[in-house]
Amino acid sequence: MTNEQSMQQFEKGVFDLLQDLEPAQFRDVLRKSYDGVAQKVRQIPLAKLRSSSVKVQGNKADWEAGLRSHVYSKGGGFLFTVRGRAGSRGSGAGELSMHQNRFYGKTGRKLPVLQWLEYGAGIRNGVRKTRGNGKGLRRPHETGSIRPYHFLTDSEPQMVQMVEQQLAAELGKVLANVSKDNSN
């Protein structure tokens, strides 16, 4: 039996198993398999980010957590994002893809640095601020610009290829677990 024939037989078996599932189970199987593939595919842009020449101040762990996948709730696929979302000011709950870049006391200021690295950031002008004693103003100043590194965009062709290779195997694993649970 050739590899192509065994693949067709595997796909027929998977299709038969999918026909036996209820719609809610079908969605759960798709979501779990997409999530498993997304965790494997995530390593590609993460390796590009690690190998880039960007110097990190602060903790590098939140950079890796900032590259996250989102599986669509109806089971129609997934996406990767680095977009930042600020959390609540008191507890910081709900915060996504924010990096504590410098340390001002205990808390530090959190900025969407990953988003700036992916898409770039133009020159931003600072605002006029009073000094601590209220006398005089600090002049506006330029904060510099960040060139786009495109670590997520550049790894897209490799990610698509890996999804095509891994999705059938991951779907088979999830279906095997579901069929074990149903038989018990």
C-alpha positions in Angstrom: 0.0 0.0 0.0 1.4 3.4 -1.0 1.5 6.4 1.2 -1.2 8.1 -0.8 -3.5 5.1 -0.4 -2.9 4.9 3.3 -3.7 8.6 3.6 -7.0 8.2 1.7 -7.9 5.3 4.0 -7.0 7.4 7.0 -9.1 10.3 5.7 -12.1 8.0 5.1 -11.8 6.7 8.6 -11.7 10.2 10.0 -14.6 11.3 7.9 -16.7 8.3 9.1 -15.9 9.2 12.7 -16.8 12.8 12.2 -20.2 11.8 10.7 -21.0 10.0 14.0 -20.4 13.0 16.2 -23.0 15.5 17.4 -22.6 19.1 16.3 -21.3 20.2 19.7 -18.8 17.4 19.8 -17.8 18.2 16.2 -17.0 21.8 17.1 -15.1 20.7 20.2 -13.0 18.3 18.2 -12.2 21.0 15.6 -11.3 23.5 18.3 -9.1 21.1 20.2 -7.3 20.1 17.0 -6.8 23.7 15.9 -5.5 24.6 19.3 -3.0 21.7 19.2 -1.7 22.7 15.8 -1.6 26.4 16.8 0.7 25.6 19.7 3.1 23.7 17.4 3.0 26.4 14.7 3.6 29.1 17.3 7.2 28.0 17.6 8.1 29.3 14.1 7.5 33.0 14.7 8.7 32.6 18.3 12.1 31.3 16.9 12.3 34.3 14.5 11.6 36.7 17.4 14.3 35.1 19.6 16.8 35.2 16.8 16.1 38.9 15.9 18.6 41.5 16.9 16.2 43.2 19.3 17.6 44.0 22.7 15.1 43.5 25.6 15.0 45.5 28.7 13.1 43.8 31.5 11.6 40.3 31.5 11.8 38.4 28.2 9.1 35.9 29.3 6.2 38.3 28.6 7.4 38.6 25.0 6.9 34.9 24.4 3.5 35.1 26.1 2.6 38.1 24.0 2.6 36.0 20.8 -0.7 34.3 21.2 -3.2 32.3 19.1 -6.9 32.7 19.1 -9.1 29.8 18.0 -12.5 30.9 16.6 -15.4 29.8 18.8 -17.4 28.2 16.0 -14.4 25.9 15.1 -13.5 27.7 11.8 -9.8 28.1 12.2 -7.3 30.2 14.3 -5.2 33.3 14.0 -2.0 34.7 15.6 -1.8 38.1 17.0 0.6 40.4 18.9 -1.8 43.3 19.4 -1.6 44.8 22.8 -4.5 45.3 25.2 -4.1 47.2 28.4 -5.5 45.7 31.6 -7.3 47.3 34.4 -5.2 50.0 36.1 -5.6 48.5 39.6 -4.9 44.8 39.2 -3.7 44.6 35.6 -6.2 41.8 34.8 -7.1 41.3 31.2 -3.8 42.5 30.0 -2.4 41.0 26.7 0.9 41.4 24.9 2.2 44.2 27.1 5.9 44.4 28.0 7.3 46.1 31.0 10.1 47.9 29.2 11.7 50.0 31.9 11.4 50.0 35.6 10.0 53.1 37.3 9.8 52.0 40.9 7.9 48.8 41.6 5.3 48.9 38.8 7.0 50.1 35.7 5.3 51.2 32.5 3.8 48.6 30.2 3.9 49.2 26.5 2.8 47.1 23.4 6.4 46.6 22.3 5.7 43.4 20.3 3.0 45.2 18.3 5.5 47.9 17.5 8.1 45.4 16.5 5.8 43.6 14.1 4.2 46.6 12.4 6.8 49.4 13.2 6.2 52.6 14.9 6.7 56.1 13.6 8.3 59.0 15.4 6.1 60.0 18.3 6.3 63.5 19.9 6.3 63.7 23.6 3.9 66.1 25.3 4.8 69.1 27.4 5.0 68.3 31.1 5.5 70.3 34.2 8.5 69.4 36.4 7.9 67.8 39.8 7.8 71.1 41.7 5.4 72.7 39.2 7.9 75.3 37.9 8.6 75.4 34.3 7.8 73.0 31.5 9.7 70.1 29.9 10.0 70.6 26.2 8.4 68.2 23.7 10.8 65.6 22.5 10.9 62.9 19.9 10.8 59.3 21.2 12.3 57.8 18.1 10.9 55.2 15.7 11.0 51.4 15.4 11.5 49.7 12.1 9.1 46.8 11.4 10.7 43.4 12.0 7.8 41.4 10.5 8.6 38.3 12.4 5.0 37.1 12.2 4.4 38.1 8.6 7.6 36.6 7.3 7.0 33.3 8.9 3.5 32.9 7.4 4.4 30.6 4.5 6.2 28.2 6.8 3.2 28.3 9.2 0.7 27.5 6.4 2.8 24.6 5.3 3.1 23.2 8.9 -0.7 23.5 9.4 -1.3 21.5 6.3 1.1 18.8 7.5 0.0 18.7 11.1 -3.8 19.2 11.1 -4.8 15.7 9.9 -2.6 14.0 12.5 -3.8 16.3 15.3 -7.4 15.7 14.3 -6.7 11.9 14.5 -5.3 12.3 18.0 -8.3 14.3 19.2 -10.8 11.9 17.6 -9.0 8.9 19.2 -9.4 10.6 22.7 -13.1 11.3 21.9 -13.8 7.8 20.8 -12.1 6.4 24.0 -14.2 8.7 26.1 -17.4 7.6 24.3 -16.6 3.9 24.6 -16.1 4.2 28.4 
